[in-house]
């Protein structure tokens, strides 16, 4: 599965999500929207969200860090 997270370095829930992925051995692409304006614009256009984290597993979106939802989306 393709996992993408839009995050900021100061976001507690972003850190929790990345730690969760690391613990489960899930590879992911991280976009730091605090410095990457193009990815910030992409995140807002795709999700309608201004807050982070915005996480995509393939084409399915999750906003915030919900361990149960992410586990279901990842099939783990």
Secondary structure, DSSP 8 states (H G I E B T S, - for coil): --EEEEE-TT-HHHHHHHHHHHHHT---EEEETTT-HHHHHHHHHHH---SS-EEEETTEEEES--HHHHHHHHT-
